[in-house]
Structures are given as C-alpha cells and as structure tokens.
Amino acid sequence: MKTVLIALALIASLGIAQADDRKCDRHERRQMEPNWILERQSAGQVQGVPTSRIINGSREIDIYPNGLMFEKGNVVGIRPTR
C-alpha cells in the first residue's frame, strides 16, 4: 500500500511540474516591442524625429536629417545630405 501511494505521489508531482502557461510568455513578448525612435534618441545616435520613412515590404527604414538610415535598432545606410 505504501508503494502505491508513493508511486501516485510521484506521478502527480510530475504532472504538476510539467504544467506551463505558454500563452502568458508569448503575450508578454508581443507587448514589449521597443519604441525604436526613443531608443535611438536616448542612446545619442540621433537628435529629433525621422524626417521620412521608406516602407519596402515588411521593412520600415527611418531616415533622419543627418542622413542616417535605421531599420529598428540597426543602421542600414547613410543617405548623402544635400
């Protein structure tokens, strides 16, 4: 009888240990999208807001007055200033 109770306790604890709420993790990641414009400004990479934006498919490239072109947190090029 003791062996049966121990076996049932082990099986129950394994079932509880593997339970996970994965919906919560995905929901938090979706809400934590950073504001790239504010991140660039706080890092001192640029001043002000982008003057234009190029949208090519799923890519969004912000162009600043100093010619720097950013896609999310990455510099993707420099446009010559006129």
Backbone as CSV, one residue per row, in Angstrom:
resi,resn,N_x,N_y,N_z,CA_x,CA_y,CA_z,C_x,C_y,C_z
1,MET,0.828,-1.194,0.000,0.000,0.000,0.000,0.874,1.261,0.000
2,LYS,1.959,1.222,0.758,2.873,2.357,0.825,3.499,2.638,-0.548
3,THR,3.855,1.585,-1.257,4.477,1.707,-2.572,3.512,2.355,-3.568
4,VAL,2.245,1.970,-3.490,1.239,2.530,-4.392,1.066,4.024,-4.119
5,LEU,1.018,4.413,-2.862,0.878,5.826,-2.524,2.082,6.646,-2.979
6,ILE,3.270,6.095,-2.811,4.477,6.790,-3.262,4.482,6.931,-4.778
7,ALA,4.091,5.886,-5.482,4.037,5.933,-6.950,3.023,6.970,-7.416
8,LEU,1.845,7.020,-6.789,0.830,8.005,-7.166,1.310,9.430,-6.879
9,ALA,2.007,9.615,-5.769,2.527,10.940,-5.443,3.569,11.381,-6.468
10,LEU,4.423,10.479,-6.901,5.434,10.809,-7.921,4.778,11.162,-9.253
11,ILE,3.791,10.382,-9.640,3.107,10.649,-10.918,2.393,12.001,-10.864
12,ALA,1.737,12.284,-9.748,1.031,13.561,-9.607,2.015,14.731,-9.625
13,SER,3.147,14.582,-8.961,4.117,15.681,-8.930,4.748,15.908,-10.299
14,LEU,4.949,14.850,-11.077,5.480,15.026,-12.436,4.488,15.771,-13.322
15,GLY,3.220,15.462,-13.185,2.191,16.147,-13.972,2.112,17.619,-13.632
16,ILE,2.244,17.957,-12.366,2.192,19.355,-11.945,3.447,20.097,-12.381
17,ALA,4.592,19.452,-12.315,5.858,20.099,-12.649,5.942,20.447,-14.132
18,GLN,5.267,19.695,-14.992,5.348,19.943,-16.426,4.293,20.928,-16.908
19,ALA,3.337,21.292,-16.069,2.300,22.243,-16.472,2.933,23.616,-16.674
20,ASP,2.556,24.290,-17.765,3.137,25.588,-18.077,2.119,26.426,-18.828
21,ASP,2.090,27.696,-18.540,1.191,28.608,-19.234,2.000,29.359,-20.281
22,ARG,2.098,28.803,-21.453,2.914,29.404,-22.509,2.249,30.633,-23.127
23,LYS,0.941,30.756,-23.027,0.250,31.918,-23.587,0.755,33.202,-22.943
24,CYS,1.014,33.156,-21.676,1.467,34.335,-20.948,2.820,34.811,-21.489
25,ASP,3.738,33.893,-21.751,5.061,34.266,-22.254,4.971,34.942,-23.618
26,ARG,4.182,34.387,-24.517,4.061,34.975,-25.842,3.404,36.338,-25.776
27,HIS,2.426,36.497,-24.904,1.722,37.775,-24.776,2.673,38.858,-24.261
28,GLU,3.525,38.522,-23.297,4.478,39.499,-22.764,5.481,39.913,-23.820
29,ARG,5.967,38.972,-24.613,6.939,39.309,-25.655,6.335,40.244,-26.688
30,ARG,5.059,40.033,-27.027,4.413,40.882,-28.011,4.253,42.306,-27.511
31,GLN,3.992,42.479,-26.226,3.791,43.809,-25.684,5.093,44.551,-25.465
32,MET,6.223,43.878,-25.431,7.488,44.518,-25.128,8.198,45.031,-26.379
33,GLU,7.441,45.327,-27.437,8.039,45.913,-28.625,8.653,47.255,-28.246
34,PRO,9.933,47.441,-28.459,10.538,48.715,-28.074,10.163,49.833,-29.037
35,ASN,10.193,51.041,-28.533,9.980,52.213,-29.366,11.359,52.605,-29.888
36,TRP,11.638,52.257,-31.125,12.984,52.415,-31.672,13.392,53.874,-31.766
37,ILE,12.465,54.765,-32.032,12.802,56.186,-32.140,13.318,56.699,-30.802
38,LEU,12.618,56.354,-29.709,13.065,56.788,-28.387,14.389,56.143,-27.994
39,GLU,14.589,54.871,-28.374,15.854,54.211,-28.045,17.024,54.880,-28.746
40,ARG,16.846,55.246,-30.010,17.936,55.917,-30.741,18.251,57.275,-30.131
41,GLN,17.209,58.009,-29.735,17.419,59.326,-29.141,18.109,59.220,-27.791
42,SER,17.710,58.265,-26.958,18.317,58.137,-25.633,19.747,57.626,-25.721
43,ALA,20.083,56.889,-26.769,21.447,56.410,-26.949,22.350,57.485,-27.534
44,GLY,21.758,58.592,-27.996,22.538,59.682,-28.562,22.939,59.463,-30.003
45,GLN,22.328,58.487,-30.665,22.661,58.226,-32.063,22.115,59.318,-32.971
46,VAL,20.942,59.844,-32.650,20.304,60.873,-33.476,19.657,61.905,-32.572
47,GLN,19.295,63.016,-33.167,18.538,64.039,-32.456,17.270,64.293,-33.241
48,GLY,16.167,64.433,-32.539,14.899,64.704,-33.193,14.223,63.447,-33.688
49,VAL,13.262,63.667,-34.555,12.474,62.558,-35.093,12.859,62.325,-36.556
50,PRO,12.542,61.134,-37.099,12.850,60.887,-38.509,12.085,61.839,-39.421
51,THR,12.746,62.270,-40.497,12.082,63.172,-41.434,11.291,62.412,-42.478
52,SER,11.667,61.157,-42.739,10.902,60.354,-43.687,11.067,58.880,-43.358
53,ARG,10.215,58.084,-43.965,10.243,56.640,-43.740,10.031,55.936,-45.070
54,ILE,10.868,54.951,-45.333,10.724,54.122,-46.525,10.151,52.790,-46.072
55,ILE,9.040,52.360,-46.681,8.448,51.063,-46.360,8.595,50.191,-47.594
56,ASN,9.372,49.116,-47.444,9.639,48.198,-48.543,9.270,46.800,-48.055
57,GLY,8.074,46.336,-48.405,7.607,45.040,-47.912,7.377,45.119,-46.416
58,SER,8.084,44.289,-45.658,7.928,44.307,-44.201,8.992,45.170,-43.533
59,ARG,9.886,45.763,-44.321,10.950,46.600,-43.756,10.479,48.039,-43.639
60,GLU,10.783,48.654,-42.503,10.495,50.079,-42.299,11.808,50.766,-41.979
61,ILE,12.227,51.659,-42.860,13.505,52.334,-42.700,13.241,53.803,-42.409
62,ASP,13.726,54.269,-41.262,13.582,55.666,-40.858,14.807,56.442,-41.312
63,ILE,14.583,57.620,-41.909,15.680,58.464,-42.384,15.675,59.752,-41.570
64,TYR,16.815,60.070,-40.971,16.960,61.254,-40.120,17.613,62.390,-40.895
65,PRO,17.501,63.638,-40.399,18.057,64.792,-41.112,19.565,64.706,-41.343
66,ASN,20.296,63.999,-40.462,21.748,63.891,-40.654,22.117,62.814,-41.674
67,GLY,21.132,62.127,-42.271,21.377,61.157,-43.322,21.415,59.714,-42.860
68,LEU,21.427,59.470,-41.556,21.452,58.091,-41.068,20.126,57.401,-41.350
69,MET,20.210,56.141,-41.786,19.028,55.345,-42.079,19.021,54.154,-41.125
70,PHE,17.922,53.982,-40.386,17.802,52.920,-39.392,16.651,51.997,-39.733
71,GLU,16.871,50.702,-39.522,15.794,49.722,-39.531,15.780,49.110,-38.144
72,LYS,14.733,49.378,-37.393,14.621,49.007,-35.980,15.811,49.581,-35.238
73,GLY,16.691,48.771,-34.672,17.811,49.290,-33.905,19.113,49.287,-34.669
74,ASN,19.071,49.049,-35.972,20.298,48.891,-36.759,20.444,49.987,-37.805
75,VAL,21.678,50.461,-37.983,21.964,51.404,-39.064,22.065,50.591,-40.347
76,VAL,21.310,50.976,-41.356,21.332,50.242,-42.607,21.950,51.062,-43.747
77,GLY,22.310,52.302,-43.471,22.952,53.101,-44.510,22.996,54.553,-44.144
78,ILE,23.653,55.307,-45.024,23.746,56.755,-44.855,23.366,57.387,-46.184
79,ARG,22.382,58.268,-46.146,21.964,58.984,-47.354,22.729,60.305,-47.383
80,PRO,23.354,60.621,-48.491,24.095,61.881,-48.571,23.157,63.081,-48.364
81,THR,23.580,64.029,-47.553,22.774,65.228,-47.329,22.979,66.191,-48.495
82,ARG,21.978,66.960,-48.783,22.044,67.883,-49.935,22.489,69.232,-49.527
